[in-house]
Amino acid sequence: MHLPKEVMTYCPRCHKHTPHDVEKAKKRTASELKWGQRRFRRATRGYGGFPRPKPEGRAKAVRRVNLRYKCQTCKYTVQPASFRAGALELTEAK
């Protein structure tokens, strides 16, 4: 799937359509203070085995893609709902 690196879309801060830069959102490192991470560390410490079974089968062929739209006038960033795409390529506008 090909998408342009720059699109005209609505900016909720400017209240009008402005040019936006498009980029793929990357996953951040998990915080060690979050409850799920604390529970995971508690379950995996010591001499016991790993608390979850290994995932069987193969991964899905189509992954979810998160895009970030950054307004060029006010630098406000919006991340709308993700969608599924096999391969995403951001291309320059012609």
Secondary structure, DSSP 8 states (H G I E B T S, - for coil): -EEESEEEEEETTTTEEEEEEEEE-------TTSHHHHHHHHHHSSSS--SS----S---SSEEE-EEEEETTT--EE----EEES--EEE---
